[in-house]
């Protein structure tokens, strides 16, 4: 699945594959949970986490759609 740049996502997030985006999201959560950041840094991390979560969801929705259309296009797969 190729993701195109989105006007709502930072370019570096839009260019990430699912696994890289998920790992970046895990790191954002880890940083937020550890505390010790300024309010400005915490807000920036939160916004990046939101962008990463949206990007991951878009990847998963695309995969779900592809699986559904493949299953619908293959009647033999519904007989199992």
C-alpha contacts under 8 A as a table, 3 or more apart, distances in Angstrom:
res1	aa1	res2	aa2	distance
1	X	59	X	7.79
1	X	62	X	7.75
3	X	14	X	6.83
3	X	15	X	6.92
4	X	14	X	6.82
4	X	15	X	7.39
5	X	9	X	7.43
5	X	11	X	6.32
5	X	14	X	5.29
5	X	15	X	6.83
6	X	9	X	5.37
6	X	10	X	7.72
6	X	11	X	7.51
6	X	14	X	6.35
7	X	10	X	7.63
9	X	13	X	6.28
9	X	14	X	5.83
9	X	51	X	5.93
9	X	55	X	7.87
10	X	13	X	5.34
10	X	14	X	6.26
10	X	51	X	7.52
11	X	14	X	5.07
11	X	15	X	6.24
12	X	15	X	5.40
12	X	16	X	6.78
13	X	16	X	5.41
13	X	21	X	7.00
13	X	51	X	7.14
13	X	52	X	6.39
13	X	55	X	7.33
14	X	55	X	6.97
16	X	20	X	5.87
16	X	21	X	5.66
17	X	20	X	5.44
17	X	21	X	6.09
18	X	21	X	5.16
18	X	22	X	6.06
18	X	55	X	7.78
18	X	56	X	5.80
18	X	59	X	6.27
19	X	22	X	5.07
19	X	23	X	6.16
20	X	23	X	5.15
20	X	24	X	6.13
21	X	24	X	5.03
21	X	25	X	6.09
21	X	52	X	5.87
21	X	53	X	7.95
21	X	55	X	7.28
21	X	56	X	6.46
22	X	25	X	5.01
22	X	26	X	6.23
22	X	52	X	7.26
22	X	53	X	7.71
22	X	56	X	6.60
23	X	26	X	5.04
23	X	27	X	6.30
24	X	27	X	5.06
24	X	28	X	6.26
24	X	52	X	7.40
25	X	28	X	5.01
25	X	29	X	6.24
25	X	49	X	5.61
25	X	52	X	5.87
25	X	53	X	6.87
26	X	29	X	5.18
26	X	30	X	6.14
27	X	30	X	4.96
27	X	31	X	6.15
28	X	31	X	5.13
28	X	32	X	6.19
28	X	45	X	6.10
28	X	46	X	7.58
28	X	48	X	7.61
28	X	49	X	6.02
29	X	32	X	5.09
29	X	33	X	6.02
29	X	49	X	7.34
30	X	33	X	5.18
30	X	34	X	6.16
31	X	34	X	5.25
31	X	35	X	6.71
31	X	45	X	7.95
32	X	35	X	5.51
32	X	37	X	7.82
32	X	42	X	6.53
32	X	45	X	7.11
32	X	46	X	7.72
37	X	40	X	7.99
37	X	41	X	5.88
37	X	42	X	5.95
38	X	41	X	5.15
38	X	42	X	6.08
39	X	42	X	5.04
39	X	43	X	6.11
40	X	43	X	5.18
40	X	44	X	6.22
41	X	44	X	5.02
41	X	45	X	6.10
42	X	45	X	5.04
42	X	46	X	6.07
43	X	46	X	4.96
43	X	47	X	6.14
44	X	47	X	5.15
44	X	48	X	6.16
45	X	48	X	5.07
45	X	49	X	6.03
46	X	49	X	4.98
46	X	50	X	6.20
47	X	50	X	5.07
47	X	51	X	6.30
48	X	51	X	5.06
48	X	52	X	6.09
49	X	52	X	5.00
49	X	53	X	5.99
50	X	53	X	5.10
50	X	54	X	6.16
51	X	54	X	5.17
51	X	55	X	6.14
52	X	55	X	5.00
52	X	56	X	6.15
53	X	56	X	5.11
53	X	57	X	6.15
54	X	57	X	5.05
54	X	58	X	6.19
55	X	58	X	5.09
55	X	59	X	6.37
56	X	59	X	5.11
56	X	60	X	6.24
57	X	60	X	5.02
57	X	61	X	5.97
58	X	61	X	5.08
58	X	62	X	6.09
59	X	62	X	5.15
59	X	63	X	6.23
60	X	63	X	5.03
60	X	64	X	6.02
61	X	64	X	4.98
61	X	65	X	6.06
62	X	65	X	5.06
62	X	66	X	6.17
63	X	66	X	5.08
63	X	67	X	6.16
64	X	67	X	5.15
64	X	68	X	6.12
65	X	68	X	5.11
65	X	69	X	6.11
66	X	69	X	5.23
66	X	70	X	6.01
67	X	70	X	5.10
67	X	71	X	6.07
68	X	71	X	5.14
68	X	72	X	6.10
69	X	72	X	5.05
69	X	73	X	6.02
70	X	73	X	5.07
70	X	74	X	6.28
71	X	74	X	5.21
71	X	75	X	7.08
71	X	77	X	6.28
71	X	78	X	7.14
72	X	75	X	6.41
74	X	77	X	5.66
74	X	78	X	7.43
75	X	78	X	5.41
75	X	79	X	7.08
76	X	79	X	5.36
76	X	80	X	7.34
77	X	80	X	5.93
